[in-house]
Structures are given as structure tokens and as C-alpha cells.
Amino acid sequence: MYWQGELQGGILLRRYKRFLADVVLDSGEEVTVHCPNTGAMTGCDVPGSRVWMSVSANPKRKYSMTWELLETATGANVCIHSALANDLVDEALQAGGISALAAYPNWQREKKLASGSRIDFYAPAAGELPECYVEVKSVTLDCGGGLGAFPDAVSKRASRHIEDLLELRRQGARVVLLFAVLHEGIQRVMPAAHIDPVYTRTLQAAFGTGLEVIAYRAEITLEQMVLTAPLTVEI
């Protein structure tokens, strides 16, 4: 995916109220920008970090700029706009870029289940392939040494999504958890047991009963972002 227009650079002053951040632009102007991330953003909201924002042409927006990227102290690019993970996965699925799922010709987004829940992606059965459900999680938590983890805060919702996938598995479907790693410094992924032990236990149990778990890292530049590299997942 390409960014809409040229990204504007600056230095992060602070993030607050979850959805807001103050930034000093390269021009020297101090502005408040929208922060499109509801998570803890551990390690990704450090004051003094180099950041980049997109600019909306919508005159009705209170804050015209949206924080998209930051550069870590080690020079790695990170996308903090967590909702873009599904857009990246959508592009990769449609292009056959995720090898484990490339045999499915048709993908739908936001598949509604009988329970009322929604799963991020669905592919109907194709030939000998069973129908397939894919839930996507964005990973930006860097634990050091190239290790990334999910989640970055306790998430009952993430555990519930795994339980939804397990129920679909019991009904005969193929179920996949896909970690979209939006941090270029991460080389492998694991559940964050030190943050959410319940999620970790839920994931480990599901993995033992048929849940597939895969991870892909994004290549991130000031022009575009694309999922490219499969990573090892340590369950």
C-alpha cells in the first residue's frame, strides 16, 4: 500500500488521551495529531522519536494530521497505525503473497459469524481445501534481540478471537492466526506471557488443537508499506 500524499516529518513530544499526540514538525510548528492506535504502544511513543504523519484534505477533521510511522533509536521503521495491518494482509492475500494461504482464490473481509462476532478474513472451500478463517493481529512490541510479542497490553478481546477460531475449527474449518509485524526490527514473534498470561495459555492450547499461527513482517518506507518476509513464531 502507498501512503496518500507525502508524509510530513517531525519529533514526538508526547502521546496522551490515547488518540492524541503533540509533534514538532520539521518546519518548527507544534501541532496536535490523531494517534490511530488504542493499544499501550510500549516502546513506540517515546518522546523525542522521529515520526511521520499523513495529511487529510477533509476540512471537517479537527486534526488534519494522522501519525503513521516512527523511527526507533536503532533506526527501524515502525507503523503505529494498527488498522492498516488488515489492509496489508488483504493486499498480500489477493496477490498470493502469503504462501501458506496462496491456494485460496477468493477472500472476503469481515466475515460475520452466527455468534455475532466477526473474523478478519474468510475464504470459501476451494477444491480439496476446506473453508478458511484468518484473524490478524498487529505486532509492534519489541522485546529486544529481534524478538517481538503480542499483545502489548492485557486483551480479553484477543483471547475471545482465538476461542471463536477454535469453535470454527471444531466445525471443520481451517483457522489461522496471522501476526502482521509492523516493526522492521522484529525477526521472530511470540505471545507476550509477561503481559497477558491468559492470552498466552489460550493461544498455546489452541495451537495444540489445530490453530495455525504464522507471521509476516512489513517492509516500511516513506513511500509505501508491504508484507514481505515470513517470520518464525515461537509458541
Secondary structure, DSSP 8 states (H G I E B T S, - for coil): -B-SS--EEEEEEEEETTTEEEEEETTS-EEEEE----S--TTS--TT-EEEEEE---TT-SS-EEEEEEE-TTS-EEE--TTHHHHHHHHHHHTT-SGGGTT----EEEEE-TTS-EEEEEE--BTTB--EEEEEEEE-EEEETTEEEE-SS--HHHHHHHHHHHHHHHTT-EEEEEEEE-BTT--EEEE-TTT-HHHHHHHHHHHTTT-EEEEEEEEE-SSBEEEEEEEEE--
